[in-house]
Every structure is written in structure tokens, then in C-alpha cells.
Amino acid sequence: MPRLVAALLFFAASLAQAQALRWAAQGDLQTLDPHSQNELLTTALNNQVYEFLLRRARDQSLVPSLATEWTQVNPLLWRLKLRAGVKFHDGSPFSAEDVIFSMQRLRDPNSPFRVYANAVGIPRAVDPLTVEFVLSKPNPIFGEHLMNLLIMSKRWCEQHGVTRPLNFKEKETSHANLNANGTGPYMLVSRQPGVKTTYKRNPDWWGRSAPDQGNVQEFSFTPISNDATRTAALITGELDLVLDPPSRDIERLSRTAGLKVVDGPENRLIFLGLDQTRDTLLHGKAPGGRNPFKDVRVRRALYQAIDIETIKTKLMAGYSSPTGALTPSPLGSYNDPALETRLPYDLAAARKLMAEAGYANGFEVTMDCPNNRYINDEKLCVAVASMWAQLKVKVRVNAMPRTLFFPKVEKQDTSLYLAGWGGGTVDAEVMLTPVLRNRGEQGVGVGNYSGIINDKADALAAASSIEADEAKRQALVKAALQAYREQVNLIPLHRQVIPWAMKANVSVPHSPANWLSVDWVKVAPK
């Protein structure tokens, strides 16, 4: 009997160990307030606690979550049936009033998600478990927009004085910054910014009976900025999974006993933004005190001075797909070669354009760059700076953690920057309205940190956002993208190929959104 008891205890201990997950990435989530920062890692981690009305299946299709049904009653009205019996982590029931409150909070000027919240219209309660969204204009990707809008508890927000999202770019703090109360599969245990955030399994989550559920009982997320340290922690067993292993270490990790690497293309465009609004450079110096980036010839010259194939092979170790497109996914540009093809790398043509624009001797500028957000982000900035030196453009790379980078560019306190945009949605709309369109009301242009003003493209993009006929909409989207390409309003670089490295006993489906859903993760006993 004692041997049997000991064996059972050993098995129980092994099982408990197997159901804990320790994972890391180079940067930390920005805030626990799910409505105040539109950054992928932040939203992905917050989605373990908070939920959308819909969610993505493993094939990225939209399936029920807090809403079990969604029906388009007419072009300007959608009706959603809400899931019965759902409770927030504090035990309070979920209902239509939480949906209405959350949409109002998401439309707040402090929320970068307001562009999506405004796109789905104004919700009204039909009964406690039915909500109708009344739109002022048609929305051909209504469901996709819902996938950006996490639901909070009205009662909890009122109780803790957080009925508005915190103003992240002004470094505001609130109870929602360090505390959380959602309906999701995991509950927050503790939050130490820059150190570790821990979660435990929500035993009452409505989705526990799904056949594809994982077995993780608790997990911790640790930001580790140093590439070598992250890799070493995985090899020595201190970590179970690394979301962003350094590309130079992939082959080594793949050959290490007890480890494996899974990868796939990410739905994200990495690009360079240039200030096209100010008459003079905010952070730089140019002949005549002018802003060179307002001249399309300069923008085109800089584009054509980038040797993207060298970046792919030497810096990215093949983990990138160079593109000339302005959409996170090639599906967003309908795989059209005319929209996907890059301008040719041509130094002679670039120098000629610079001379025609009056900058044969170049200029000076600062490039703002995150150093813990994208693959090789700081190194990518340095590489581009060295290539532009051949045009006599002197670039000072100003690299910083994402916690400093995003507030800086969100305030348009930049002349030149490296950024990425993407996520789960492949439609061009997610790039057109927030990033490329002229800055306007209701969050239009909320991610247009470059101050792009392209009236022709803006009109085409605006029309595409409300066009229900798919053929007509495709024509409008293509025309808008082409109009932005002609003016080189952004300089596209590549789409990332994302590897995840993990222990051999960890099983997780890779996501083109680079989005780890912990409720799908399975950890087998060693």
C-alpha cells in the first residue's frame, strides 16, 4: 500500500508539473487594460483573461465565443445572441449591459481600438442576452472588427473607477493597468511589470468542454530582452516555450535534443513610416530647413536604396518574405502581383532622384525604432541606415523598448520610424482605415503616425469600407492600395516568418497571427 500511495503521489506531482507552462518573449505586455493599447502581445495576453464576442478557430475562421449567433438583419443592423450562464472571474454574471458598456469604453478617445468600435455601430439591448448593433453605414467585415473588441465588466469598472481606458501614451495608470477581471479561460494571479505575469486556469470557463482544449493549469509569462539569455533559458529547461527565438539560433534549437521549432508566415507587414505632414524635420536637419519626406522623389529614392534580399538572407536568415505590398497578408491585396511587387533595388536611380529633389548631398534624420517588438527590429534599422548612407543620408538610430516606442510614435513625436501592423484579420481594411487613411474622426487614421495625406487614396479606401458588393469592393481596395503605392506613403519591407521554439513535450498549433492561445496548449509528462 505505501508503494501504491507513493506512486500515486509521484504521478500527481508529475501531472501538476506537466500542466504548468513557462513562456517568454523579448518584450512585456504593455498594460492589463484591454482597451488602451493596440499591440499584439498585449492583446494576446489580455485575451487569456478577457474575451471577444467571437473567436478564431485553429483555421482562423470566426466561431462563437461570448456570442453564440450573429445575424445580419439588414445592411445596417446586426443581431447577436449572447452565451447564457457566463460569469466574470469575480463571480458576477455577463450580460448585454457589459457589451454595451464595453463598446462605449472602446469608443473613448483614449482607446486606439475606437476605429473598430465605431465601425460596428452602436449596440442596444433587446433583452439581457440579445444585443443589436445599429450601423450608420454598411460594414462588409463586421465580424472581423468584433475580433478587436474585448469585453469588460461594467460593474467591475464602475467599482474601481476605470470606466474610461487609461491614456497610455501619457503614461497614465489606473486599477485596470495592474488588475483584471474577465470571462476568459485564465485568471490573473499576479502582475510584475517587466518581471513576470502569472495566471491560473478558470475552472468555470464556458469553453472547457471543447474537444480541442489544452491541459495547462497555470502559466507564467516572462519578458527576457536578451536573445542569448532567452535561448539559454529554453535549452537549460527554465522555460517551456519562447515565442520569438532569435533567427540565428533556429537551426541550433532545432537540433537540440528535447526541443522543437514550429514556424509559419505571420500576418504582419514590417514597414518604414516617414513624416509627411511637417514642413521641417522634427528630428533631423536638411538643406533649406525643409522636410525631405514631403517629396515623393525622396521617398522613392529611399525605397530603392534598400537591398531587401541582403536583409532577408544576412539579417533575417531567411525568416522573412520581402514585399512591396501595403497589407499584412497577400490575401489583403488579392495576391495581385501589381500590388505585391517591390520597386527594384537601384542605387543609381535612387541617387538620381535625390539629386532631382535637391538632396544630392543628403540630410540628417533620427529613426525611431523598437528594440524588443519585431524580429531583429533594431538590427533592421541599423541595416537600413547603413544602406541609406550610400545616398549620403545620415541616420541616427534611436532604439528603445516598446514601452517607450509606442507612446512616442502615437504622439507623432517622430520623423522616421520602423513599425509593423497585422494580426488575425487578412482583409486590407485593417491597414487602410487605421494606418493609411488621412487622420480623421472616430479613429480613422489612428495608426497614421506618418501624417499621410493622400486624398485620392483616402476617398477610394473610404468607399471600400462600406461597399457590400464584393467585386466592386475588390476594385476599390486595389485602386486605393495602388494610389498609396504611387505616392510611396509608406516604405514596405517584408512580412515576417515566425518561429516558435519549445520543449518537445509541448504541443501548440502555430498561428499566422503570432497569437498563442494557452487554452489550446498541451504539455505532456516528461
C-alpha positions, 0 to 999 in steps of 0.5 A: 500500500505505501508503494501504491500511495507513493506512486500515486503521489509521484504521478500527481506531482508529475501531472501538476508539473506537466500542466504548468507552462513557462513562456517568454518573449523579448518584450512585456505586455504593455498594460492589463487594460484591454482597451488602451493599447493596440499591440499584439502581445498585449492583446494576446495576453489580455485575451487569456483573461478577457474575451471577444464576442467571437473567436478564431478557430485553429483555421482562423475562421470566426466561431462563437465565443461570448456570442453564440449567433450573429445575424445580419438583419439588414445592411445596417443592423446586426443581431447577436445572441449572447452565451447564457450562464457566463460569469466574470472571474469575480463571480458576477454574471455577463450580460448585454449591459457589459457589451454595451458598456464595453463598446462605449469604453472602446469608443473613448478617445483614449482607446486606439481600438475606437476605429473598430468600435465605431465601425460596428455601430452602436449596440442596444439591448433587446433583452439581457442576452440579445444585443443589436448593433445599429450601423450608420453605414454598411460594414462588409467585415463586421465580424472581423472588427468584433475580433478587436473588441474585448469585453469588460465588466461594467460593474467591475469598472464602475467599482474601481473607477476605470470606466474610461481606458487609461491614456497610455501614451501619457503614461497614465495608470489606473486599477485596470493597468495592474488588475483584471477581471474577465470571462476568459479561460485564465485568471490573473494571479499576479502582475510584475511589470517587466518581471513576470505575469502569472495566471491560473486556469478558470475552472468555470470557463464556458469553453472547457468542454471543447474537444480541442482544449489544452491541459495547462493549469497555470502559466507564467509569462516572462519578458527576457530582452536578451536573445542569448539569455532567452535561448539559454533559458529554453535549452537549460529547461527554465522555460517551456516555450519562447515565442520569438527565438532569435533567427540565428539560433533556429537551426541550433534549437532545432537540433537540440535534443528535447526541443522543437521549432514550429514556424509559419508566415505571420500576418504582419507587414514590417514597414518604414513610416516617414513624416509627411505632414511637417514642413521641417524635420522634427528630428533631423536637419536638411538643406533649406530647413525643409522636410525631405519626406514631403517629396515623393522623389525622396521617398522613392529614392529611399525605397530603392536604396534598400537591398531587401534580399541582403536583409532577408538572407544576412539579417533575417536568415531567411525568416522573412518574405520581402514585399512591396505590398501595403497589407499584412497578408497577400490575401489583403491585396488579392495576391495581385502581383501589381500590388505585391511587387517591390520597386527594384533595388537601384542605387543609381536611380535612387541617387538620381532622384535625390539629386532631382529633389535637391538632396544630392548631398543628403540630410540628417534624420533620427529613426525611431525604432523598437528594440524588443517588438519585431524580429531583429527590429533594431538590427533592421534599422541599423541595416537600413541606415547603413544602406541609406548612407550610400545616398549620403543620408545620415541616420541616427538610430534611436532604439528603445523598448516598446514601452517607450516606442509606442507612446512616442510614435502615437504622439507623432513625436517622430520623423522616421520610424520602423513599425509593423501592423497585422494580426488575425484579420487578412482583409486590407481594411485593417491597414487602410482605415487605421494606418493609411487613411488621412487622420480623421474622426472616430479613429480613422487614421489612428495608426497614421503616425506618418501624417499621410495625406493622400486624398485620392487614396483616402476617398477610394479606401473610404468607399471600400469600407462600406461597399457590400458588393464584393467585386466592386469592393475588390476594385476599390481596395486595389485602386486605393492600395495602388494610389498609396503605392504611387505616392510611396506613403509608406516604405514596405519591407517584408512580412515576417516568418515566425518561429516558435521554439519549445520543449518537445513535450509541448504541443501548440498549433502555430498561428499566422497571427503570432497569437498563442492561445494557452487554452489550446496548449498541451504539455505532456509528462516528461 
